[in-house]
C-alpha cells in the first residue's frame, strides 16, 4: 500500500483565501469552483509538511456568504434563519420530537404571515387607505398623487401588488436550485445511523419544496384576509363570505399539513407534493379573485381611522405566536432529554431561538411601519399624523422589545461582573501552571494573558443570559395582545403603574430608534463580514452556525452550505483514498463540524485510511450544547472509532469558541475521559511565552481562535498522525499520549 499522504485542510469561518489556509504564496485549483473548491500549492512551489506529503485545502468560505448583495439579503432574512435553527436545537427526546417539530414550523409560518402584514401595513393601511385620502399627505408627492382621489377599491387593488410582489420575490429566491453540482452519494453500507451523519446525505429539497408551497400559500391567504376584512367592514356580501371561507380553508390546510411531521418529512412522495402545490396554486388564484372582488365591489367603504380589520388581524397573529411559544415551552419541559449531562440551555434551546426569532421579526415589522409613517407625516405634530393611527399592537411591540433589551442588560451586567472575579481566579490558576517560573518584568504580560483567558470563559455564561432574553422576549410578545383592548402603553402604564405617560412615550421613541440602529448594524455587519477578515472572524461564526443546518422549518431561510460541503468532502476523500493515498483531515473551527459529518458518511474501507486533526473545534463547547440531538458523546465516540482513534484535537484556553472534545487535560483538573478518547485532546499553552524570544523585542502574541497551522506543536502532531497512517492500522495501534498540561 502506498505511503503517500494528503493533508487536506478545511478552514473555519474566518478564512479568506486558499493561500492563507495552506500558508503558501501561490496556489492552483484542482477541483470544485469559486464558491467551494480544492486547492494545492502550485507545481513549481516546493511546499509540503514533510516527505511525501501533499498539502491540499478545501475552501468553502463563499458557500454561506458570497457576494455583498447575497450577504445583505441573508442579514434581512435573519428571523427566518433563527426560526429554522430552532427546529435543529430540539432535545433528543423521542416523546416530544414530533410536537416540537410541528410547533417550530407553525411559528415559522407566523413569521411569513407577519412579513405580509408588515408590507400590507405600509402599502394598504398607510398609503392606500390613509395617505391617499389626505390632500396634505399627497401634496408634492407625484409618485403617490396619481392615485389620489381614486376609489378606495382601486387604490387597495393596485397597492396590493406590492406585498404580492414581495411574496413572489421570496418565492423566487427560495426556489433557486439547491444543488448546482453532481452530489456524491454515500454508500448504503457503512454509513453512520446517527442523525449528524444525515447532514449532506439527507435530501432536503422535497421537504423544502413542500414548506415553500405551504408558506407561499399562507402568505397569499394572509393578504386575502386583509383585503376581505377591509371589504366586510360595512357589511359582508355573499361573495365576500364565500371568499373568506375559501381563504380560511387554505390557511387551515397549511396548518394541518405542518402538524403532521411523518407526512411532511417524507423523502419522496409525489402525491403529497401535488397536494402542497395545489394548495399554493389555489391561494395564488384566490388572491387574484379577491383583488378583483375588492376592485369591482360597489358597496360603500367605512370612513376614517385605519384600514378596517388590519389591527385585529395583526393582534390575532401576536396572540397565536404567544400561544405557540407557550405550547413549545410546555412540550420541552414536559418531556425533556433526561440523559446524563444532556440539559443544554436548561433544555430550552429551541424555545430560546424561536422566541428570539419572533421578537426580532415583530420588532423589525413594527419599525418598518413606524418609519414609513414618520416619513409620510413630514412635520405633522406628534399625535396628529399617520403614526398616531397605527394599530396599538405595533406600539406594544416596540415597547416590549425595548423592555426585553433593557432588562436583559440589567441582568447581564451584574452576571458578567459577578462572574468576572471567578473567571479571573480560574484564569490565574491556569497562568500559574503554564508559567511557573515567572521572569522579572513579565507581570504586565501575565495579567494580559489572564484577562484573555477570563474573557474566553465568558462563553459559558451566555447560556443563562439567552434563556433570560428568551423569557423576556416571550413576555414582550405576549403583551402585544393588549392591542385587542385598543389600549396604548402610555395609557396603560400610567393608569396601573403610576408612571408618567410622557416617559413611556419617550421610551417608545427610544425603542424605535434602537431597532433602527440594530437594522442598520445588521446591514453594515453584512458588508463588513464579507469584506473584512477580522470582522468575519467574530460575526461569521454565528452566521456559519445558523447556515450549517438544512432548511427544515422555514423555506425562506438562507441555504445550507453543508448540503454541498459535506458531499464534496466525502467524494474528495473517497477519490484520494481510491488513488492509493492516506488522508490527514485537518479541520479548524467550524470546519471540524464538516469533518465530523463527513467521516460519518465514509465507508469503513475509506475511513481506515483517514486521520483527523481538529483545532479550535466548537464540537463539544457549542454544538453539543446547542444541538444535543445531533452532537453528543455517542457520535463523538463514533467519529473516533471510524478513524481508529487517529484523532488529535488542539485547543487553547484563550479561545472563546473552540475547546476540548473529551477532556481538558489541565494539570489542575482531573481527566474526564478514559480509553482512547483520553488521548484525543492536547491543550496548547497560549501564548507560547510571556517574554520576548531571543532576537525579538515583543513577546509572542495571544492567538485565541486563530489558525493553528503555524504552531510548532501543530507540525509535530500532524507528523505523528502521518506516521501512524503509514504504520500499523487498527485498534491495536497505540495513540499518542497528550503532553501533561499542554
KOLPA-834280 format. One record per residue (C-alpha): residue in one letter; x, y, z. Coordinates in steps of 0.1 Angstrom, whole numbers, padded with zeros to 4 digits, always signed. Each point is the difference from the previous one (the first is absolute). Layout:
<sites>
aXYZ...
</sites>
This chain:
<sites>
x+0000+0000+0000x+0013+0035-0009x+0012+0022+0029x-0008+0032-0018x-0021+0023+0022x-0022+0029-0009x-0004+0026+0028x-0035+0013-0008x-0006+0033+0019x-0035+0013+0006x-0001+0035+0012x-0024+0016+0025x-0023+0031-0002x+0028+0026-0003x+0021-0013-0030x+0003+0024-0029x+0021-0019-0026x+0014-0034-0008x+0035+0013+0002x-0006+0011+0036x-0013-0035+0009x+0030-0017-0016x+0024+0027+0012x+0016+0002-0035x+0003+0030-0024x-0015-0016-0031x-0027-0027-0004x-0019-0017-0028x-0035-0014+0000x-0002-0037-0006x-0038-0006+0005x-0032+0018+0008x-0008+0036-0010x+0003+0035+0015x-0026-0005+0027x+0015-0033+0012x+0032-0014-0014x+0031-0020+0007x+0034+0016-0003x+0036-0011+0001x+0033+0019-0001x+0010+0007-0036x+0021-0027-0016x+0031+0023-0001x-0003+0007+0037x+0019-0025+0022x-0024+0001+0030x-0008-0029+0022x-0003-0010+0036x+0024-0028-0002x+0013-0028-0023x-0026-0013-0025x-0028+0022+0015x-0022+0020-0023x-0017+0031+0013x-0036+0007-0011x-0026+0024+0012x-0038+0000-0003x-0012+0035-0001x-0038+0004+0007x+0000+0036+0012x-0023+0013-0027x-0026-0027+0005x-0018+0016+0029x+0006+0036-0010x+0012+0008-0036x-0006+0034-0015x-0009+0032+0020x-0035-0001-0014x-0006-0035+0011x+0016+0007+0034x-0023+0029+0005x-0031-0020-0010x+0010-0027+0025x+0002+0027+0027x-0035+0010-0006x-0012-0036+0000x+0015-0004+0035x-0034-0007+0017x-0007-0028-0025x+0035-0014+0007x-0006+0000+0037x-0034-0017-0004x+0017-0027-0021x+0028-0004+0026x-0025-0006+0028x-0012-0033-0015x+0035-0014+0001x+0005+0010+0036x-0027-0022+0013x+0011-0025+0026x+0005-0037-0007x-0033-0010+0014x-0021-0024-0021x-0031+0008+0020x-0002+0037-0009x+0018-0001-0033x-0030+0002-0023x-0018+0026+0020x+0031+0022+0002x+0006-0002-0037x-0037+0009-0007x+0001+0030+0024x+0033+0013-0015x-0015-0002-0035x-0032+0017+0011x+0021+0028+0016x+0019+0003-0032x-0033+0003-0019x-0010+0029+0022x+0032+0019-0010x-0011-0004-0036x-0034+0015+0008x+0017+0028+0020x+0022+0007-0031x-0032+0006-0020x-0017+0020+0027x+0030+0024+0002x-0001+0007-0037x-0038+0002+0000x+0003+0025+0029x+0021+0022-0021x-0017-0002-0034x-0036-0007+0009x-0005+0017+0034x+0024+0029-0001x+0001+0009-0037x-0032-0013-0017x-0024+0006+0028x+0014+0029+0020x+0025+0020-0021x-0020-0001-0033x-0030+0012+0018x+0018+0030+0014x+0008+0030-0022x+0027+0012+0024x+0018-0034-0002x-0002+0000-0038x+0012+0036-0004x+0033+0000-0020x+0001-0037-0004x-0005-0007-0037x+0008-0037+0005x-0031-0003+0022x-0024+0027-0012x-0007-0019-0033x-0023-0023+0021x-0013+0028+0022x-0037+0005-0003x-0005-0034-0016x-0026-0025+0015x+0012-0018+0031x-0004-0034-0017x+0023+0010-0028x+0027+0014+0024x-0001-0032+0020x+0001-0023-0030x+0029+0019-0016x+0022+0002+0031x-0008-0036+0010x+0024-0009-0028x+0029+0012+0022x-0004-0026+0027x-0008-0026-0027x+0033+0009-0017x+0018-0003+0033x-0014-0035+0004x+0010-0008-0036x+0035+0013+0007x+0005-0023+0029x-0016-0029-0019x+0024+0005-0029x+0031+0004+0022x-0008-0031+0020x-0007-0021-0031x+0035+0003-0013x+0016-0034-0007x+0012-0015+0033x+0026-0021-0018x+0021+0014-0029x+0025-0028+0000x+0001-0038-0004x-0005-0010+0037x+0019-0030+0013x-0023-0026+0015x+0015-0019+0029x-0003-0038-0003x-0029-0016+0018x+0023-0023+0020x+0023+0013+0027x-0016+0034+0003x-0008+0011+0036x-0035-0002+0012x+0005+0030+0022x-0020+0032-0008x+0031+0021-0007x+0009-0025-0027x-0031+0010-0019x+0012+0035-0007x+0009+0002-0037x-0012-0035-0006x-0036+0008+0008x-0019+0014-0030x-0015+0032+0014x-0015+0013-0033x-0033-0019+0001x-0007+0014+0035x+0011+0035-0009x-0023-0001-0030x-0030-0010+0021x+0008+0027+0026x+0005+0025-0027x-0035-0008-0015x-0016+0001+0034x+0016+0033+0010x-0007+0017-0033x-0037-0012+0002x-0002+0014+0036x+0015+0033-0011x-0025+0006-0028x-0028-0012+0023x+0011+0026+0026x-0002+0027-0027x-0035-0012-0009x-0011+0001+0036x+0011+0037+0003x-0018+0010-0032x-0032-0020+0009x+0000+0015+0035x+0001+0035-0013x-0028-0008-0025x-0022-0016+0026x+0002+0030+0025x-0032+0015-0013x-0018-0033-0005x+0011-0032-0016x-0017-0011-0033x-0005-0036-0009x+0030+0000-0023x+0022+0015+0028x-0011-0028+0024x+0007-0027-0026x+0035+0014-0007x+0006+0003+0038x-0010-0037+0004x+0024-0011-0028x+0028+0021+0015x-0006-0015+0034x+0001-0035-0016x+0034+0008-0016x+0014+0012+0033x-0013-0030+0019x+0015-0024-0026x+0034+0017+0005x-0003-0005+0037x-0011-0036-0002x+0028-0010-0024x+0026+0015+0023x-0015-0019+0030x+0007-0034-0015x+0039-0004+0000x+0000-0036-0012x-0019+0011-0031x+0018+0033-0008x+0035-0015+0007x-0003-0028-0025x+0030-0001-0023x-0020-0008-0032x-0038+0003-0003x-0012+0013-0033x-0037+0000+0012x+0009+0022+0030x+0020+0023-0023x-0031+0003-0022x-0022+0008+0030x+0023+0028+0012x+0004+0015-0035x-0038-0001-0004x-0005+0019+0032x+0026+0026-0011x-0017+0003-0035x-0034+0004+0016x+0014+0028+0023x+0015+0019-0029x-0031-0003-0021x-0021+0010+0030x+0021+0032+0005x-0008+0010-0036x-0037-0006+0006x+0000+0018+0033x+0018+0030-0015x-0025+0001-0029x-0029-0002+0026x+0014+0029+0019x+0005+0020-0032x-0035-0007-0014x-0020+0002+0032x-0025+0029+0000x-0008-0001+0037x+0010+0031+0020x+0032+0000+0021x+0003+0010+0036x+0014+0035+0007x+0030+0011+0021x+0023-0019+0023x+0023-0027-0012x-0006-0027-0025x-0030-0020+0013x+0010-0033+0017x+0037+0005-0004x+0007+0007+0037x-0021-0030+0011x+0017-0024-0025x+0035+0012+0012x-0009-0004+0037x-0015-0034-0007x+0033-0011-0016x+0019+0011+0031x-0025-0020+0022x+0007-0030-0022x+0038+0005+0004x-0003+0003+0038x-0021-0032+0001x+0024-0019-0021x+0030+0011+0021x-0018-0011+0031x-0008-0034-0015x+0036-0004-0011x+0012+0008+0035x-0025-0026+0014x+0011-0026-0025x+0037+0005+0008x-0005-0001+0038x-0026-0028+0000x+0024-0026-0015x+0035+0013+0002x+0031-0019-0011x+0009-0019+0032x+0033-0014-0010x+0029+0008+0024x+0014+0034-0008x-0025+0006-0028x-0016+0032+0012x+0014+0027-0024x-0014+0035+0006x-0021-0015+0028x-0017-0022-0027x-0016+0030-0017x+0024+0006-0029x-0028-0002-0026x-0022+0024+0020x+0028+0025+0004x+0007+0003-0037x-0037-0001-0010x-0008+0028+0025x+0029+0020-0013x-0011-0005-0036x-0035+0012+0008x+0012+0029+0021x+0023+0012-0027x-0026-0004-0028x-0027+0019+0020x+0024+0028+0009x+0012+0004-0036x-0035-0001-0014x-0012+0026+0024x+0030+0022-0007x-0005-0002-0038x-0036+0012+0004x+0009+0027+0024x+0029+0013-0021x-0022+0003-0031x-0028+0017+0020x+0026+0025+0014x+0012+0006-0036x-0035+0006-0013x-0009+0023+0030x+0027+0025-0009x-0003+0028+0026x-0034-0011+0013x-0003+0007+0038x+0005-0030+0022x-0033-0018+0006x-0017+0014-0031x+0017-0018-0029x-0003-0034-0016x+0022-0016+0028x-0027+0009+0026x-0024-0023-0018x+0021-0031-0001x-0012-0032+0017x+0008+0000+0037x+0016-0034-0004x+0029+0016-0019x+0005+0025+0028x+0000-0028+0026x+0025-0020-0022x+0025+0028+0001x-0006+0006+0037x+0004-0037+0007x+0032-0002-0020x+0016+0029+0019x-0010-0016+0033x+0015-0033-0011x+0033+0015-0009x+0002+0023+0030x-0009-0027+0025x+0025-0024-0016x+0027+0026+0003x-0009+0007+0036x+0003-0037+0008x+0031-0006-0023x+0022+0027+0015x-0001-0013+0036x+0003-0036-0012x+0031+0009-0020x+0015+0021+0027x-0007-0026+0027x+0014-0028-0021x+0031+0021-0009x+0017-0006+0034x-0006-0038-0003x+0012+0000-0036x+0031+0020+0009x+0007-0024+0029x-0003-0030-0023x+0022+0017-0026x+0026+0008+0026x+0003-0037+0009x+0005-0009-0037x+0026+0028-0004x+0018-0012+0031x+0002-0035-0013x+0010+0010-0035x+0027+0024+0010x+0014-0012+0033x+0033+0018-0003x-0012+0035-0003x+0029+0021-0014x+0006+0035+0012x-0019+0027-0019x-0027-0025-0012x-0027+0011+0024x-0018+0023-0025x+0000-0028-0027x-0013-0025+0025x-0029+0022+0009x-0008+0003-0037x+0000-0037-0004x-0022-0004+0031x-0025+0024-0013x-0001-0017-0034x-0007-0033+0016x-0027+0015+0022x-0016+0016-0031x+0000-0033-0018x-0018-0017+0028x-0030+0024-0002x-0014-0022-0027x-0014-0024+0027x-0017+0030+0017x-0020+0008-0031x-0024-0030+0002x-0020+0012+0030x-0001+0036-0014x-0015-0013-0033x-0027-0019+0020x-0008+0033+0019x-0002+0019-0033x-0023-0027-0015x-0023+0002+0030x-0001+0038-0001x-0006-0002-0038x-0029-0024+0005x-0015+0024+0026x+0005+0029-0024x-0018-0019-0028x-0028-0009+0025x-0005+0037+0009x-0007+0009-0036x-0033-0018+0004x-0012+0029+0021x-0005+0017-0033x-0033-0019-0002x-0013+0024+0027x+0011+0030-0021x+0022+0013+0029x+0033+0017-0005x+0030-0006+0023x+0001+0036+0011x-0037-0002+0012x+0003-0035+0016x+0033+0005+0018x-0011+0035+0012x-0033-0014+0013x+0013-0032+0017x+0037+0007+0009x-0003+0037+0006x+0029+0007-0024x-0003+0034-0019x-0014-0005-0035x+0027+0023-0015x+0027-0023+0013x-0016-0030-0017x-0004+0019-0033x+0036+0010+0002x+0010-0037+0006x-0020-0011-0030x+0018+0026-0022x+0033-0012+0014x-0009-0036-0007x-0010+0009-0035x+0034+0016-0007x+0018-0029+0018x-0017-0024-0024x+0010+0022-0030x+0036+0000+0013x-0001-0039+0003x-0013-0003-0036x+0028+0024-0012x+0025-0019+0020x-0011-0033-0016x+0004+0015-0035x+0034+0015+0007x+0010-0033+0017x-0010-0019-0032x+0023+0022-0020x+0030-0002+0023x-0005-0037+0006x+0006-0004-0037x+0028+0025-0004x+0019-0001+0033x+0017-0031+0012x+0003+0010+0037x-0037+0010+0001x-0011-0032-0016x+0021-0019+0026x-0025+0011+0026x-0033+0005-0019x+0006-0028-0025x+0001-0027+0027x-0036+0007+0009x-0011+0002-0036x+0017-0033-0009x-0015-0016+0030x-0035+0009-0013x+0005-0009-0036x+0017-0034+0007x-0035-0016+0005x-0024-0008-0029x-0033+0018-0004x-0024-0021+0020x-0023+0026+0015x+0000+0031-0023x+0007-0001-0037x+0009+0036-0001x+0030-0005+0023x+0035+0003-0016x+0012-0031-0019x+0019-0027+0019x+0037-0001-0010x+0005-0035+0016x-0023-0015-0027x+0028+0007-0024x+0031+0000+0022x-0005-0034+0016x-0006-0019-0032x+0029+0017-0017x+0024-0009+0028x-0014-0036+0000x+0006-0003-0037x+0035+0015+0001x+0012-0022+0029x-0014-0031-0017x+0017+0010-0032x+0034+0006+0017x-0001-0033+0019x-0010-0018-0032x+0031+0014-0016x+0021-0017+0027x+0005+0030+0023x-0006+0003+0037x-0017+0032+0012x+0007+0022+0030x-0032+0020+0003x+0010+0032+0018x-0030+0022+0010x-0001+0034+0017x-0030+0014+0019x-0032-0007-0019x+0019-0020-0024x+0002-0027+0027x-0038-0003-0001x+0001-0006-0037x+0028-0025+0006x-0020-0019+0026x-0031-0002-0023x+0023-0011-0028x+0016-0028+0019x-0034-0014+0010x-0007-0006-0037x+0032-0016-0011x+0001-0038-0005x+0022-0020+0024x+0025-0007-0028x+0005+0038-0005x-0001+0012+0036x+0026-0026+0009x+0024+0021-0021x-0009+0033+0017x+0014+0018+0030x-0017+0031+0016x+0017+0031+0013x-0025+0026+0014x+0009+0033+0015x-0021+0028+0016x-0029-0024-0004x-0034+0010+0013x-0014-0036-0001x-0002-0004+0037x-0001+0036+0012x-0027+0013-0023x-0016-0027-0021x-0005-0026+0028x-0016+0027+0021x-0022+0015-0027x-0009-0031-0021x-0002-0029+0025x-0019-0022-0024x+0028+0001-0026x+0032+0005+0019x+0006-0021+0031x+0025-0022+0016x-0013-0030-0020x+0007+0016-0034x+0034+0014+0011x+0010-0035+0011x-0012-0014-0033x+0022+0026-0019x+0030-0012+0020x-0008-0037-0007x-0004+0007-0037x+0036+0014-0003x+0012-0027+0024x+0008+0028+0026x+0025+0017-0023x-0015+0032+0013x+0017+0029+0017x-0018+0032+0011x+0020+0031+0007x-0015+0028+0021x+0009+0031+0020x-0014+0015+0032x+0000+0034-0017x-0024-0012-0027x-0036+0012+0006x-0015-0024-0026x+0021-0032-0002x+0007-0024+0028x+0007-0035+0011x-0020-0030-0013x+0004-0027+0027x+0022+0014+0027x+0016+0034+0008x+0034-0016+0010x+0009+0028+0023x+0022-0009+0029x-0024+0018+0024x-0030-0020-0013x-0004-0038+0001x-0002-0020-0032x-0037-0005-0009x+0004-0026-0027x+0015-0035-0002x+0011-0024-0026x+0011+0013-0034x-0022+0031+0004x+0024+0012+0027x+0028+0004-0025x-0019+0023-0024x+0002+0034+0016x+0033+0019+0001x+0000+0034+0017x+0024+0026-0013x+0014+0027+0022x-0009+0034-0014x+0020+0021-0004x+0031-0022-0005x+0018+0022+0025x-0004+0033+0019x+0034+0014-0008x+0015+0009-0034x+0020-0028-0015x+0037+0005-0007x+0005+0026-0028x-0035+0014+0003x-0014+0031+0019x-0036-0011+0006x-0014-0032+0016x-0019-0025-0021x-0036+0010-0007x-0031-0014+0016x-0015-0021-0028x-0035-0007+0014x-0022-0015-0028x+0025+0005-0028x+0012-0028-0022x+0025-0025+0014x+0018-0007-0033x+0031+0020+0010x+0003-0015+0035x+0031-0022+0005x-0022-0024+0020x-0024-0003-0030x+0028-0012-0022x+0011-0026+0026x-0035-0014+0004x-0006+0000-0037x+0032-0019-0006x-0009-0025+0027x-0034-0007-0016x+0016-0003-0034x+0024-0026+0014x-0029-0019+0015x-0017+0000-0034x+0031-0015-0015x+0005-0025+0028x-0022-0027+0014x-0038+0007+0000x-0028-0012+0020x-0010+0002+0037x+0033-0015+0011x+0019+0030-0012x+0009+0021+0031x-0011+0036-0001x+0024+0028+0010x-0002+0011+0036x-0009+0036+0006x+0027+0020+0017x-0009+0008+0036x-0015+0034+0003x+0006+0008-0036
</sites>
